[in-house]
Amino acid sequence: MQFYLIDPASDLGEAHPISESEFTTLQLARSRLSAALSLEEAYNLLLANHKDLEVEAMTIAIDRMTGISGSEYQDFFEVRSSLNRRALNLLSAARLYLDQFQQRLNDAGADPSTAKAEQRLAYESSFEYRLMEALRNHVQHVGLAVHSVSFSSRRLSLAEGSQIEIEVTAETLRSALSQDPKFKKSVLAECPDKVSVLGAARAYVGGISSIHSTVRELIEPLVADARSEFKAAISKHTATSSKVGLMAIAQDGQNPTEEFPVFLAWDDVRLRMVARNSIIANLARRSFSSKTNLR
């Protein structure tokens, strides 16, 4: 077996021989960077779907405030349907992350036990987290997450001309969940008659964010070393003007048996997501408002 690094942008496409050990090191580095990217993509997908749910609720409230939405039964049905669609997407994205993070940590060379402990803590310390986990099974096999939607309005003060606050409330109902014979009994036993889906979603995403914080800590030194290996190879074997990157090739005689690219643009995407997608473990304590200071 022979091993090479090729710079496709060089004038002759020159192949630089490397040792099997160097090839294996780069192979491992790519595996770790790829696993780290998958973890960030899954977390990004979770946050994006949570944003979609929140934006949908905000849009519904704005439509109500401006008179765009009506008060007929069909209008309420459409509102509930749109919120259920967003809630289902969020639950699916959460499940994807939770199903994959342990394997991705293994792929990155990290021991997942600490992150698994954080997952247990998130589950045990939050009823809303437990409810959303049970809801995921419920919506997959039996029913919906949002059973009731209501609107309310109130003046923010007694002063003449005070602002009126419009609120949309989306709730899951214990009575509906109890119709599912497979709904987790321990969660149903602690469930109140009504639970805010938006509030539960924030607690759930916050819990997964805590898990991801631990995940990032576990892989950080591993991916830093992996980037260093790639940088060293790129610096040593890439032509000054090249913007394509290298290709690592294992060859048996004239036949390549394995090849993979060696460049960092795709891992730069991961770093950008890390910088953009904050850890929001306290999301359950956050809310937003569009109130103004107009008199």
Wavefront OBJ file of the C-alpha trace (Angstrom):
o trace
v 0.000 0.000 0.000
v 1.138 3.507 -0.820
v -0.201 6.748 0.619
v -0.244 10.206 -0.928
v -1.458 13.748 -0.518
v -2.391 15.372 -3.814
v -2.958 19.060 -4.431
v -5.332 19.098 -7.448
v -4.557 22.792 -8.023
v -0.822 22.291 -8.463
v 0.501 22.504 -12.006
v 1.225 18.802 -12.313
v -1.211 17.469 -9.770
v 1.868 16.328 -7.893
v 1.465 13.477 -5.424
v 3.335 13.853 -2.139
v 4.132 10.473 -0.535
v 3.220 10.189 3.134
v 3.524 7.348 5.634
v 0.693 5.058 6.593
v 0.803 6.608 10.048
v 0.310 10.102 8.599
v -2.579 8.853 6.469
v -4.203 7.190 9.487
v -3.778 10.352 11.572
v -5.511 12.453 8.906
v -8.202 9.803 8.540
v -8.913 9.953 12.276
v -8.864 13.762 12.242
v -11.453 13.853 9.473
v -13.674 11.377 11.344
v -13.587 13.549 14.460
v -14.267 16.773 12.595
v -17.119 15.127 10.714
v -18.691 13.896 13.962
v -18.358 17.362 15.498
v -20.049 18.922 12.478
v -22.922 16.433 12.713
v -23.436 17.338 16.367
v -23.587 21.055 15.598
v -25.912 20.503 12.658
v -28.298 18.525 14.876
v -28.227 21.245 17.536
v -28.734 23.927 14.894
v -31.740 22.006 13.556
v -33.213 21.845 17.057
v -32.842 25.603 17.610
v -34.216 26.414 14.158
v -37.328 24.332 14.736
v -37.857 25.875 18.149
v -37.584 29.307 16.567
v -40.178 28.270 13.983
v -42.613 27.320 16.747
v -42.096 30.603 18.595
v -42.357 32.666 15.407
v -45.536 30.846 14.419
v -47.127 31.708 17.773
v -45.987 35.315 17.456
v -47.354 35.537 13.907
v -50.700 34.175 15.071
v -50.841 36.817 17.809
v -50.008 39.556 15.297
v -52.720 38.304 12.948
v -55.152 38.434 15.838
v -54.013 41.925 16.840
v -54.379 43.295 13.327
v -57.658 41.555 12.591
v -56.244 39.304 9.869
v -57.396 36.103 11.566
v -61.069 35.416 12.182
v -63.004 33.908 15.066
v -64.772 31.097 13.234
v -64.230 27.462 14.157
v -62.217 26.895 10.981
v -59.895 29.759 11.928
v -59.119 28.162 15.290
v -58.653 24.795 13.600
v -56.115 26.264 11.169
v -54.240 27.950 14.004
v -54.077 24.727 15.998
v -52.964 22.814 12.932
v -50.116 25.238 12.209
v -48.891 25.075 15.805
v -49.079 21.288 15.802
v -47.001 21.168 12.642
v -44.280 23.275 14.256
v -44.453 21.320 17.510
v -44.082 18.028 15.645
v -41.048 19.340 13.785
v -39.475 20.423 17.063
v -40.107 17.065 18.725
v -38.613 15.267 15.723
v -35.509 17.483 15.761
v -35.091 16.893 19.499
v -35.375 13.147 19.020
v -32.804 13.244 16.228
v -30.311 15.003 18.501
v -30.931 12.740 21.478
v -30.744 9.582 19.370
v -27.454 10.570 17.757
v -25.302 12.477 20.226
v -23.853 9.437 22.011
v -22.729 7.762 18.786
v -21.319 11.019 17.453
v -19.327 11.467 20.657
v -17.911 7.971 20.187
v -17.047 8.841 16.583
v -15.226 11.933 17.819
v -13.241 9.845 20.290
v -14.977 11.143 23.424
v -16.498 9.174 26.290
v -20.257 9.945 26.232
v -20.882 9.018 29.895
v -20.735 12.609 31.184
v -23.189 13.792 28.527
v -25.466 10.843 29.280
v -25.439 11.873 32.945
v -26.431 15.407 31.900
v -29.267 13.919 29.870
v -30.530 11.995 32.912
v -30.325 15.155 35.013
v -32.291 17.134 32.434
v -35.001 14.470 32.447
v -35.179 14.036 36.197
v -35.126 17.734 37.104
v -37.866 19.004 34.780
v -41.476 17.881 34.444
v -41.748 19.792 31.158
v -38.773 17.870 29.763
v -40.390 14.579 30.766
v -43.683 15.681 29.252
v -42.118 16.599 25.918
v -40.348 13.248 25.781
v -43.652 11.472 26.351
v -45.405 13.770 23.877
v -42.916 12.779 21.202
v -44.097 9.166 21.420
v -47.718 10.299 21.634
v -47.644 12.405 18.455
v -45.713 9.747 16.576
v -48.228 7.002 17.262
v -51.538 8.416 18.504
v -52.406 12.095 18.597
v -51.365 15.739 18.633
v -49.307 17.933 20.940
v -51.517 21.031 20.847
v -55.094 20.233 21.849
v -56.384 23.681 22.703
v -55.719 27.193 21.407
v -57.160 30.325 22.950
v -56.694 34.084 22.694
v -56.843 36.698 25.394
v -56.388 40.457 25.583
v -55.857 42.766 28.533
v -55.005 46.375 29.205
v -51.561 46.865 30.656
v -52.778 49.618 32.965
v -55.964 51.425 33.969
v -54.790 54.663 32.400
v -56.757 55.988 29.478
v -55.229 54.942 26.167
v -53.090 52.217 27.764
v -51.783 49.457 25.545
v -53.693 46.242 24.991
v -51.707 43.014 25.136
v -52.778 40.147 22.859
v -51.768 36.639 23.884
v -52.129 33.281 22.174
v -52.163 30.228 24.437
v -51.447 26.758 23.053
v -52.006 23.922 25.502
v -51.790 20.186 25.766
v -54.622 18.690 27.808
v -54.327 15.909 30.319
v -57.777 14.664 29.328
v -56.579 14.125 25.746
v -53.338 12.449 26.794
v -55.220 10.069 29.093
v -57.003 8.629 26.043
v -53.690 7.182 24.903
v -53.243 3.864 26.748
v -49.498 3.892 25.975
v -48.845 7.400 27.271
v -46.262 7.163 30.053
v -48.217 6.680 33.263
v -45.697 8.352 35.572
v -45.735 11.527 33.462
v -49.518 11.532 33.190
v -49.799 11.213 36.972
v -47.895 14.484 37.522
v -49.503 16.314 34.618
v -51.881 19.192 35.452
v -55.101 19.605 33.501
v -53.462 22.038 31.065
v -49.822 22.644 30.124
v -48.472 25.446 27.948
v -46.819 23.869 24.920
v -44.600 26.918 24.399
v -43.465 26.856 28.012
v -42.783 23.120 27.910
v -40.907 23.505 24.631
v -38.630 26.160 26.118
v -37.813 23.960 29.100
v -37.175 20.989 26.803
v -34.880 22.855 24.427
v -33.105 24.376 27.425
v -32.474 20.898 28.819
v -31.048 19.654 25.531
v -28.936 22.799 25.360
v -27.393 21.797 28.708
v -26.552 18.417 27.217
v -24.979 20.078 24.202
v -22.878 22.311 26.422
v -21.322 19.179 27.909
v -20.949 17.667 24.437
v -18.987 20.691 23.251
v -16.697 20.536 26.270
v -15.973 16.857 25.632
v -15.062 17.217 21.972
v -13.305 20.599 22.090
v -9.722 19.325 22.687
v -10.228 16.461 20.232
v -11.423 18.639 17.365
v -8.763 21.234 18.133
v -6.089 18.536 17.654
v -7.835 17.327 14.501
v -7.824 20.838 13.009
v -4.143 21.134 13.865
v -3.365 17.925 11.967
v -5.229 19.190 8.916
v -3.569 22.604 9.109
v -0.107 21.047 9.296
v -0.735 18.864 6.254
v -2.262 21.716 4.278
v 0.604 24.065 5.140
v 3.224 21.513 4.148
v 1.770 20.183 0.925
v -0.526 22.834 -0.583
v 0.571 25.198 -3.336
v 0.511 28.851 -2.300
v -2.239 29.751 -4.769
v -4.398 26.683 -4.137
v -7.925 27.158 -2.871
v -9.130 23.625 -3.583
v -7.516 21.694 -0.751
v -5.745 18.367 -0.635
v -6.866 14.844 -1.352
v -5.516 11.967 0.757
v -5.256 8.717 -1.174
v -4.454 5.146 -0.172
v -3.420 3.136 -3.207
v -2.830 -0.567 -3.801
v -0.753 -0.753 -6.948
v -2.583 1.380 -9.488
v -5.943 1.183 -7.753
v -6.984 3.728 -5.104
v -8.630 1.932 -2.187
v -9.612 4.986 -0.161
v -9.563 8.745 -0.573
v -10.898 11.741 1.271
v -10.483 15.524 1.074
v -8.217 17.378 3.482
v -9.412 20.975 3.839
v -11.002 23.086 6.561
v -13.710 25.154 4.876
v -16.379 22.681 5.969
v -15.121 22.720 9.552
v -15.169 26.513 9.469
v -18.913 26.115 8.968
v -19.032 24.183 12.253
v -17.128 26.910 14.057
v -19.547 29.488 12.714
v -22.478 27.476 14.038
v -20.784 27.152 17.441
v -20.392 30.930 17.594
v -23.954 31.583 16.442
v -25.869 28.891 18.344
v -25.550 29.843 21.987
v -26.071 27.548 24.937
v -29.478 28.531 26.350
v -29.926 26.241 29.339
v -32.119 28.857 31.052
v -34.507 29.171 28.110
v -37.503 28.292 30.299
v -37.000 31.616 32.128
v -36.952 33.682 28.948
v -39.796 35.317 27.052
v -40.244 38.084 24.520
v -42.593 41.004 24.085
v -43.417 43.601 21.439
v -44.628 46.222 23.906
v -43.704 49.813 23.095
v -43.363 53.024 25.085
v -45.964 54.916 23.085
v -48.313 57.084 25.120
l 1 2 3 4 5 6 7 8 9 10 11 12 13 14 15 16 17 18 19 20 21 22 23 24 25 26 27 28 29 30 31 32 33 34 35 36 37 38 39 40 41 42 43 44 45 46 47 48 49 50 51 52 53 54 55 56 57 58 59 60 61 62 63 64 65 66 67 68 69 70 71 72 73 74 75 76 77 78 79 80 81 82 83 84 85 86 87 88 89 90 91 92 93 94 95 96 97 98 99 100 101 102 103 104 105 106 107 108 109 110 111 112 113 114 115 116 117 118 119 120 121 122 123 124 125 126 127 128 129 130 131 132 133 134 135 136 137 138 139 140 141 142 143 144 145 146 147 148 149 150 151 152 153 154 155 156 157 158 159 160 161 162 163 164 165 166 167 168 169 170 171 172 173 174 175 176 177 178 179 180 181 182 183 184 185 186 187 188 189 190 191 192 193 194 195 196 197 198 199 200 201 202 203 204 205 206 207 208 209 210 211 212 213 214 215 216 217 218 219 220 221 222 223 224 225 226 227 228 229 230 231 232 233 234 235 236 237 238 239 240 241 242 243 244 245 246 247 248 249 250 251 252 253 254 255 256 257 258 259 260 261 262 263 264 265 266 267 268 269 270 271 272 273 274 275 276 277 278 279 280 281 282 283 284 285 286 287 288 289 290 291 292 293 294 295
